Amino acid sequence: MIELTRLNGEHMVVNSDLIRYAEASPDTVITLVTGDKIVVTESTRELIERVIAFRSRLLQRAFPGGMAAVDPAQPIAAMAASAAQATVLPLENPRIDQDESWRRRGRETD
């Protein structure tokens, strides 16, 4: 969320993920993904800087040690270990199971 100022001086908070685009003409007009338009006093450059600062804070909170502290191979290794432990139960007779499914729906089998 970023804080912006309407032309009348009123402060508001906008979800930056909902911004579709911003135009400078001469006031900054923000178009949201919903189609709503907001006119603010901040320049497009200020808007971009606030969005970047907000997202930077989010990432800093999510990864306090920085991205270097994250092992990119870990999620893959965890998934591989989980898959290796999974048990797959085979169908005893797939044709019978399919026929039963068709009967339950009131359809004929071939």
Secondary structure, DSSP 4 states (H G I P E B T S, - for coil): -EEEEBTTS-EEEE-GGGEEEEEESSSEEEEETTS-EEEESS-HHHHHHHHHHHHHHHHHHH-TT-GGGS-TTHHHHHHHHHHHH--PPPPS-HHHHHHHHHHHTT----
